[in-house]
């Protein structure tokens, strides 16, 4: 099943740009996962299990490396990449 996820990261109490860029770079390194970045969020596309594993792994890494962050996601069971 293909999915599309819109995810936004909000690091708390730090310089946010490097933390967000690091998260995006790590997501893009996952095979079978496609990312599109804009000024408001990152869209992630691919097979459900691959996308969710990539997001789960990289959110966990962000929590360990960078401390407190808020992630906001929307998930749809369709591939909406334009």
Secondary structure as UniProt FT lines:
FT   STRAND          2..11
FT   HELIX           16..28
FT   TURN            31..32
FT   STRAND          33..37
FT   STRAND          42..47
FT   HELIX           48..66
FT   STRAND          69..76
//
